[in-house]
């Protein structure tokens, strides 16, 4: 949760429209700043952070809920992921996927996604990818690099303009950025 708060704190200028707020939160979710099942800050706090009306934040969260990125529970708040059963499926998937299987999935998905991105990328997406690559190249921390790398590949999936591939890559990022998988990866890499 500290990492997610830091992401929100890095806002350099106010983001106040429904589309801008939902896009910002979507990116934070997809890049792992908020993990599956994590509770988002309350609407009041998000409204203060984004310098927007609570009704605007509510509409942005409604949009994310329709896209299946968050679920809202009356009296409890807004949580990352779809309904509880979807969160359990993702957690179950994380437990079942080995590092080798993750690499196999990436090798199956990424080359074709890249081909589609070449055909459909916009100037804005290419600029965003360039910024993310610059951050990735500038960092010396492996965890920070992994996050920038995940964000780059998610932008690549978005550039493909294929909603199914974007969803698949969200799942890949959830697995590869999950703490349990990272711990398993460390154990496997040390054994060899």
Protein Blocks (a to p, Z undefined) as FASTA:
>chain_A
ZZmmmmmmmpmbdcfbfklmmmmmmmmmmnomacghiacddfklmmmmnopafklmmmmm
mmmmmnopaccdehkapcedddfklmmmmmmmmmmpcfklmmmmmmmmmmmmmmmmmmmo
cfklmmmmmmmmmmmmmpmbfklmmmmmmmmmmmmmmmnopaklmmmmmmmmmmmmpmkl
mmmmmmmmmmZZ
